[in-house]
Amino acid sequence: MSDSTEIQTNRNTPEHKRTGASRGPMVTLAVVIALVAVFVAVAGILERKRTNAALEKYTNSTFAPAVAVVEPKLESSASEIVLPGNIQAYALAPIYARTTGYVKAWYHDIGSHVRKGDLLALIETPELDQQLAQAKADLASAQSNAELAKVTANRYLGLLKQNAVSEQDTDNAKAQLQARNAEVNSAEANVKRLSELVSFERVVSPFDGVVTARNLDVGQLVSSAGSTSTPGTGTVIGSKPMFEISAVQKLRVYVTVPQVYAPDAKAGVIATLTLPQYPGKPFKGKLVRTSDAVDPATRTLLAEIEVENRSGELLPGSYTQVHLSVSSKAPALVIPVSAAILEPDGLHVAVVDSNQRAHMVRVVPGRDTGATIQILAGLEPGQKIIANPPDSLTDGEQVRVVKAATAAPRAESE
């Protein structure tokens, strides 16, 4: 009883009261600190989520390349259209070897004008010459055997009338004669074949023209496949023709006429050609034929124009602009030069659809003023095209339109 009284007395002492009173604020402070820490952590997590969401939104809005679009302008075309054309030789013949041997000599180089039948090169064929000599000897032997068989057959026929030989022996002699004659025919055909191959030792021009390529030299080995190799090494130089001959007295020019102007592309229409190397000097040509069918991919008509070139000023492979008169003034679309994309298969533009995706569209160009280009086929009015497409742009790529550009390029606005 005294012990419990003593303990109770100690609890009621001032020191015990001070200790209990000091613990209360400390617990409160700890709770406050914990609440503040939780609040700071929650605030940090929320801020981080908000920042990530903003970053994701910004990334989604800026990952596509920014492009400016322009709408093609519609303008009335003049009474003539200007189409790009390619000048080609009227006839082009790659000359390959028809026999195997070594080049003994060549007589014409690039730029040399030749006539039909002119000797271009000589090929040495020692093995073929020996084969021909053997074939001629086989023919002589076959002819001798045939003569002997003929004498024997005639002799048996005479003896048969005298009943000196049997009919079986006579028939055998006649069959032997026929076999010998067949051997003669076979030997003659072999001689003719080898003689033709030997004649190919002389490489001649098939028509009047100019030599545009020479891919052989003295001592090179040529085969009937047309490949050449360096003697002693076996290294193939290439499957190229020995010569290329182009007929340039008259040239062909191919143009693609838009469908709207197809009725004006008729045989006999006079066309005017202009070339950058001859400014202010037109050349006259005549439209001679068309494909009589519109290409469904480009909605154009292929036309061929013939041009006289007796002066030799026009060169095959050159680019030219063909001016054709038209009866109907159909409207044409005009775009800035910066919107044009030159690809190996022709001119393209990048069209942006309603889903903000770019699509490469092949177009048919018309007059090129240096600042703008006429588009004769491939585009529709109201389509949005990229004014200055980046080089890395691909078909179907997502883009981001940042502003609308004007159809007039800077060069004209300045």
C-alpha positions as CSV (number, residue, x, y, z in Angstrom):
1,M,0.0,0.0,0.0
2,S,2.8,2.3,0.7
3,D,4.5,1.5,-2.6
4,S,1.5,2.4,-4.7
5,T,1.0,5.6,-2.7
6,E,4.6,6.5,-3.4
7,I,4.2,5.9,-7.2
8,Q,1.1,7.9,-7.3
9,T,2.8,10.6,-5.5
10,N,5.7,10.6,-8.0
11,R,3.3,11.0,-10.9
12,N,1.8,14.0,-9.4
13,T,5.2,15.7,-8.9
14,P,6.0,18.8,-11.0
15,E,8.8,17.1,-12.9
16,H,6.4,14.4,-14.1
17,K,3.9,17.0,-15.2
18,R,6.6,18.9,-17.2
19,T,7.7,15.8,-19.1
20,G,4.2,14.9,-20.2
21,A,3.5,18.4,-21.2
22,S,6.7,18.6,-23.4
23,R,5.8,15.4,-25.3
24,G,2.5,16.7,-26.6
25,P,3.9,19.5,-28.8
26,M,6.5,17.1,-30.2
27,V,4.0,14.7,-31.3
28,T,1.9,17.4,-32.9
29,L,5.0,18.8,-34.6
30,A,5.8,15.3,-35.9
31,V,2.3,14.9,-37.3
32,V,2.5,18.3,-38.9
33,I,5.8,17.5,-40.5
34,A,4.5,14.2,-41.8
35,L,1.4,15.9,-43.3
36,V,3.6,18.5,-44.9
37,A,5.9,15.8,-46.4
38,V,2.9,14.0,-47.7
39,F,1.5,17.2,-49.2
40,V,4.8,18.0,-50.8
41,A,5.1,14.5,-52.2
42,V,1.6,14.6,-53.6
43,A,2.2,18.1,-55.1
44,G,5.4,16.9,-56.7
45,I,3.7,13.8,-58.2
46,L,0.9,15.9,-59.5
47,E,3.3,18.5,-60.9
48,R,5.3,15.8,-62.6
49,K,2.2,14.3,-64.2
50,R,1.1,17.7,-65.4
51,T,4.6,18.3,-66.9
52,N,4.7,14.9,-68.6
53,A,1.2,15.4,-70.0
54,A,2.2,18.9,-71.3
55,L,5.4,17.4,-72.8
56,E,3.5,14.6,-74.4
57,K,1.0,17.0,-75.8
58,Y,3.8,19.2,-77.2
59,T,5.6,16.2,-78.7
60,N,2.4,14.9,-80.3
61,S,1.8,18.4,-81.8
62,T,5.3,18.9,-83.1
63,F,6.6,15.5,-84.2
64,A,5.2,16.0,-87.7
65,P,7.3,18.3,-89.9
66,A,5.9,21.8,-90.2
67,V,4.9,22.8,-93.8
68,A,3.3,25.7,-95.5
69,V,0.6,24.9,-98.1
70,V,-0.5,26.8,-101.1
71,E,-3.4,26.4,-103.5
72,P,-2.7,26.3,-107.2
73,K,-3.9,29.4,-109.1
74,L,-6.2,28.9,-112.0
75,E,-5.4,31.0,-115.1
76,S,-6.6,30.9,-118.7
77,S,-4.0,29.4,-121.0
78,A,-2.9,31.1,-124.2
79,S,-3.5,29.8,-127.7
80,E,-0.5,27.6,-127.5
81,I,0.8,25.1,-125.0
82,V,4.5,24.4,-124.1
83,L,5.4,20.9,-123.4
84,P,8.7,19.3,-122.3
85,G,10.1,17.0,-124.9
86,N,13.1,14.6,-125.4
87,I,15.0,14.5,-128.6
88,Q,16.0,11.1,-129.9
89,A,17.8,9.8,-132.9
90,Y,15.6,8.6,-135.7
91,A,17.4,5.3,-135.6
92,L,19.8,4.0,-133.0
93,A,21.7,0.8,-133.5
94,P,24.1,-0.8,-131.0
95,I,26.6,-2.9,-132.9
96,Y,27.6,-6.1,-131.2
97,A,30.0,-8.8,-132.3
98,R,28.5,-11.8,-134.0
99,T,31.7,-13.8,-133.8
100,T,34.4,-14.5,-131.2
101,G,38.0,-13.2,-131.8
102,Y,40.4,-10.4,-131.2
103,V,40.0,-6.8,-132.5
104,K,42.6,-6.4,-135.3
105,A,41.8,-2.7,-136.1
106,W,39.0,-0.1,-135.8
107,Y,38.5,2.7,-138.2
108,H,35.9,5.1,-136.8
109,D,35.7,6.9,-133.5
110,I,32.9,8.9,-131.7
111,G,31.6,11.8,-133.8
112,S,32.6,10.1,-137.1
113,H,30.0,10.3,-139.8
114,V,29.7,7.0,-141.6
115,R,27.7,5.7,-144.6
116,K,25.9,2.5,-144.9
117,G,28.4,-0.4,-145.4
118,D,31.4,1.5,-144.2
119,L,33.9,-0.7,-142.4
120,L,34.0,0.0,-138.6
121,A,36.4,-2.7,-137.3
122,L,38.1,-5.9,-138.2
123,I,38.1,-9.0,-135.9
124,E,40.7,-11.8,-136.1
125,T,39.2,-15.3,-135.7
126,P,42.0,-17.9,-136.3
127,E,40.0,-20.8,-134.8
128,L,37.0,-20.0,-136.9
129,D,39.2,-19.8,-140.0
130,Q,40.5,-23.3,-139.3
131,Q,36.9,-24.6,-138.7
132,L,35.9,-23.2,-142.1
133,A,38.9,-24.9,-143.8
134,Q,38.0,-28.2,-142.1
135,A,34.4,-27.8,-143.2
136,K,35.5,-27.2,-146.8
137,A,37.6,-30.3,-146.7
138,D,34.7,-32.3,-145.3
139,L,32.6,-31.0,-148.1
140,A,35.1,-32.1,-150.7
141,S,35.3,-35.5,-149.1
142,A,31.5,-35.8,-149.1
143,Q,31.3,-34.8,-152.8
144,S,33.9,-37.4,-153.7
145,N,32.0,-40.1,-151.8
146,A,28.8,-39.0,-153.5
147,E,30.4,-39.2,-156.9
148,L,31.7,-42.7,-156.2
149,A,28.2,-43.7,-154.9
150,K,26.7,-42.3,-158.1
151,V,29.0,-44.3,-160.3
152,T,28.3,-47.5,-158.3
153,A,24.6,-46.9,-158.5
154,N,24.6,-46.4,-162.2
155,R,26.8,-49.5,-162.7
156,Y,24.4,-51.6,-160.6
157,L,21.5,-50.3,-162.7
158,G,23.2,-51.3,-165.9
159,L,24.1,-54.8,-164.5
160,L,20.5,-55.2,-163.3
161,K,19.2,-55.0,-166.8
162,Q,21.5,-57.9,-167.7
163,N,20.4,-59.8,-164.6
164,A,24.0,-59.8,-163.4
165,V,23.1,-58.4,-160.0
166,S,20.2,-58.8,-157.7
167,E,17.6,-56.0,-157.1
168,Q,18.6,-55.9,-153.4
169,D,22.2,-55.0,-154.2
170,T,20.9,-52.4,-156.7
171,D,18.6,-50.9,-154.0
172,N,21.5,-50.8,-151.6
173,A,23.6,-48.9,-154.1
174,K,20.8,-46.4,-154.7
175,A,20.3,-45.9,-150.9
176,Q,24.0,-45.4,-150.6
177,L,23.9,-42.6,-153.2
178,Q,21.1,-40.8,-151.4
179,A,23.0,-41.0,-148.1
180,R,26.1,-39.6,-149.8
181,N,24.1,-36.8,-151.3
182,A,22.6,-35.9,-147.9
183,E,26.1,-35.8,-146.5
184,V,27.0,-33.3,-149.2
185,N,24.1,-31.1,-148.4
186,S,25.0,-31.2,-144.7
187,A,28.6,-30.3,-145.5
188,E,27.5,-27.4,-147.8
189,A,25.2,-26.0,-145.0
190,N,28.1,-26.2,-142.5
191,V,30.4,-24.4,-144.9
192,K,27.8,-21.7,-145.5
193,R,27.3,-21.3,-141.7
194,L,30.9,-20.9,-141.0
195,S,31.4,-18.6,-144.0
196,E,28.7,-16.3,-142.6
197,L,30.4,-16.3,-139.2
198,V,33.7,-15.4,-141.0
199,S,32.0,-12.6,-142.8
200,F,31.2,-11.0,-139.4
201,E,34.9,-10.4,-139.0
202,R,34.1,-7.2,-140.9
203,V,32.0,-4.9,-138.7
204,V,30.1,-2.5,-141.0
205,S,27.6,0.3,-140.5
206,P,24.0,-0.7,-141.0
207,F,22.9,2.8,-142.1
208,D,24.1,6.4,-142.6
209,G,24.7,8.1,-139.3
210,V,27.2,9.2,-136.7
211,V,29.2,7.1,-134.3
212,T,28.1,8.0,-130.8
213,A,30.0,5.4,-128.8
214,R,33.1,3.2,-129.2
215,N,33.7,0.5,-126.6
216,L,36.6,-1.5,-128.1
217,D,40.3,-1.2,-128.8
218,V,43.0,-3.2,-130.6
219,G,43.8,-6.5,-129.0
220,Q,40.6,-6.9,-127.0
221,L,38.8,-10.1,-127.0
222,V,35.1,-9.9,-128.2
223,S,32.5,-12.6,-128.2
224,S,29.2,-13.1,-129.9
225,A,27.5,-12.0,-126.7
226,G,29.0,-8.5,-127.1
227,S,31.3,-8.5,-124.1
228,T,34.9,-7.5,-124.3
229,S,37.8,-8.5,-122.1
230,T,41.5,-7.8,-121.7
231,P,43.6,-10.4,-123.4
232,G,45.6,-12.6,-121.0
233,T,43.6,-11.5,-117.9
234,G,40.1,-12.7,-118.7
235,T,38.7,-9.6,-117.1
236,V,35.4,-8.7,-118.6
237,I,35.2,-5.0,-119.5
238,G,31.5,-4.9,-119.9
239,S,28.5,-6.2,-121.9
240,K,28.5,-3.1,-124.1
241,P,28.1,-2.8,-127.8
242,M,31.3,-2.3,-129.8
243,F,29.8,0.8,-131.5
244,E,26.6,2.8,-131.3
245,I,25.4,4.4,-134.6
246,S,22.7,7.1,-134.5
247,A,20.9,8.4,-137.6
248,V,20.7,12.2,-137.0
249,Q,19.6,13.5,-140.3
250,K,16.1,13.4,-138.9
251,L,15.2,13.3,-135.3
252,R,12.2,12.2,-133.2
253,V,10.8,14.2,-130.4
254,Y,8.3,12.6,-127.9
255,V,5.9,14.7,-125.9
256,T,3.0,13.9,-123.6
257,V,0.0,16.0,-124.5
258,P,-2.6,16.5,-121.7
259,Q,-6.0,14.9,-122.3
260,V,-7.7,18.3,-122.6
261,Y,-5.5,19.1,-125.6
262,A,-5.7,15.7,-127.2
263,P,-8.0,16.8,-130.0
264,D,-5.4,19.3,-131.2
265,A,-2.7,16.6,-131.4
266,K,-3.3,15.5,-135.0
267,A,-0.9,14.3,-137.6
268,G,0.4,17.2,-139.7
269,V,0.3,19.8,-137.0
270,I,3.4,22.1,-137.1
271,A,5.3,22.3,-133.8
272,T,8.0,24.8,-132.8
273,L,11.0,23.6,-130.8
274,T,13.1,25.9,-128.5
275,L,16.3,24.8,-126.9
276,P,18.2,26.5,-124.1
277,Q,21.5,26.4,-126.1
278,Y,19.9,28.3,-129.0
279,P,18.0,31.2,-127.4
280,G,15.7,33.0,-129.8
281,K,16.2,30.4,-132.5
282,P,13.2,28.2,-133.1
283,F,13.2,24.9,-135.0
284,K,10.2,23.6,-137.0
285,G,8.9,20.1,-136.7
286,K,5.8,18.1,-137.7
287,L,3.6,15.9,-135.6
288,V,3.5,12.6,-137.4
289,R,1.7,10.2,-135.1
290,T,0.2,9.6,-131.6
291,S,-0.4,6.6,-129.5
292,D,-4.2,7.0,-130.0
293,A,-4.7,6.1,-126.3
294,V,-4.6,8.2,-123.1
295,D,-2.3,7.0,-120.4
296,P,-4.7,6.4,-117.4
297,A,-1.9,7.1,-114.9
298,T,-1.1,10.6,-116.2
299,R,-4.1,11.3,-118.4
300,T,-1.8,12.3,-121.3
301,L,-1.4,11.3,-124.9
302,L,2.0,10.3,-126.3
303,A,2.8,12.1,-129.5
304,E,5.8,11.9,-131.9
305,I,7.3,14.9,-133.8
306,E,9.8,14.6,-136.6
307,V,12.4,17.3,-137.0
308,E,14.8,17.7,-139.9
309,N,18.4,18.0,-138.7
310,R,20.5,18.3,-141.9
311,S,22.6,21.0,-140.3
312,G,23.4,18.8,-137.3
313,E,22.7,21.5,-134.8
314,L,20.2,19.4,-132.8
315,L,21.8,16.6,-130.7
316,P,20.0,13.4,-129.7
317,G,19.3,13.2,-126.0
318,S,18.7,16.9,-125.6
319,Y,15.8,18.5,-123.7
320,T,13.5,20.8,-125.7
321,Q,10.3,22.7,-125.2
322,V,7.6,22.0,-127.8
323,H,5.2,24.7,-128.6
324,L,1.8,23.5,-130.0
325,S,-1.1,25.6,-131.1
326,V,-4.4,24.7,-129.5
327,S,-7.9,25.6,-130.6
328,S,-9.5,25.7,-127.1
329,K,-8.2,27.8,-124.3
330,A,-8.5,25.4,-121.5
331,P,-7.6,26.7,-118.0
332,A,-4.2,25.7,-116.5
333,L,-3.0,25.6,-112.9
334,V,0.1,27.5,-111.8
335,I,2.2,26.6,-108.8
336,P,5.5,28.1,-107.4
337,V,8.7,26.4,-108.7
338,S,9.6,25.7,-105.0
339,A,6.6,23.3,-104.8
340,A,7.9,21.0,-107.6
341,I,9.7,17.8,-106.7
342,L,11.9,16.3,-109.5
343,E,11.9,12.5,-109.4
344,P,13.5,10.0,-111.8
345,D,10.0,9.2,-113.2
346,G,9.1,12.8,-113.7
347,L,7.8,15.9,-111.9
348,H,5.8,15.5,-108.6
349,V,4.1,17.7,-106.1
350,A,3.2,17.0,-102.4
351,V,-0.6,17.2,-101.8
352,V,-1.9,17.5,-98.2
353,D,-5.3,15.7,-97.6
354,S,-7.9,16.4,-94.9
355,N,-6.0,14.1,-92.5
356,Q,-2.9,16.2,-92.7
357,R,-1.0,13.6,-94.6
358,A,1.2,14.3,-97.6
359,H,0.8,12.4,-100.9
360,M,3.2,12.5,-103.8
361,V,1.3,13.2,-107.1
362,R,2.9,13.0,-110.5
363,V,2.0,16.0,-112.7
364,V,2.6,17.1,-116.3
365,P,4.4,20.4,-116.4
366,G,3.8,23.1,-119.0
367,R,5.5,26.5,-119.4
368,D,8.2,27.2,-116.9
369,T,8.8,30.9,-116.2
370,G,11.5,30.4,-113.7
371,A,9.3,31.5,-110.8
372,T,6.1,29.5,-111.6
373,I,5.3,26.3,-113.5
374,Q,2.1,25.5,-115.4
375,I,0.6,22.2,-114.4
376,L,-1.3,20.7,-117.3
377,A,-2.4,17.5,-115.7
378,G,-2.3,15.7,-112.4
379,L,-3.7,18.4,-110.1
380,E,-7.2,19.6,-109.3
381,P,-8.3,23.2,-108.4
382,G,-8.6,23.6,-104.6
383,Q,-6.0,21.0,-103.7
384,K,-3.5,22.1,-101.1
385,I,0.1,21.5,-102.0
386,I,3.2,21.9,-99.9
387,A,4.9,25.1,-101.0
388,N,8.5,24.1,-100.1
389,P,8.5,20.3,-99.3
390,P,11.5,19.0,-97.4
391,D,13.8,16.5,-99.0
392,S,13.0,13.8,-96.4
393,L,9.3,14.0,-97.1
394,T,7.7,10.6,-98.0
395,D,4.4,9.6,-99.4
396,G,1.8,9.2,-96.6
397,E,3.8,11.0,-94.0
398,Q,2.0,13.0,-91.3
399,V,2.6,16.8,-91.6
400,R,1.7,19.9,-89.6
401,V,0.4,22.9,-91.5
402,V,1.7,26.0,-89.8
403,K,0.6,28.7,-92.2
404,A,-0.9,29.2,-95.6
405,A,1.5,30.4,-98.3
406,T,0.6,32.5,-101.3
407,A,0.8,31.1,-104.8
408,A,3.0,33.9,-106.0
409,P,6.7,33.1,-105.2
410,R,9.0,35.6,-103.5
411,A,10.7,36.5,-106.8
412,E,7.6,37.8,-108.2
413,S,6.4,39.6,-105.0
414,E,9.7,41.4,-104.8
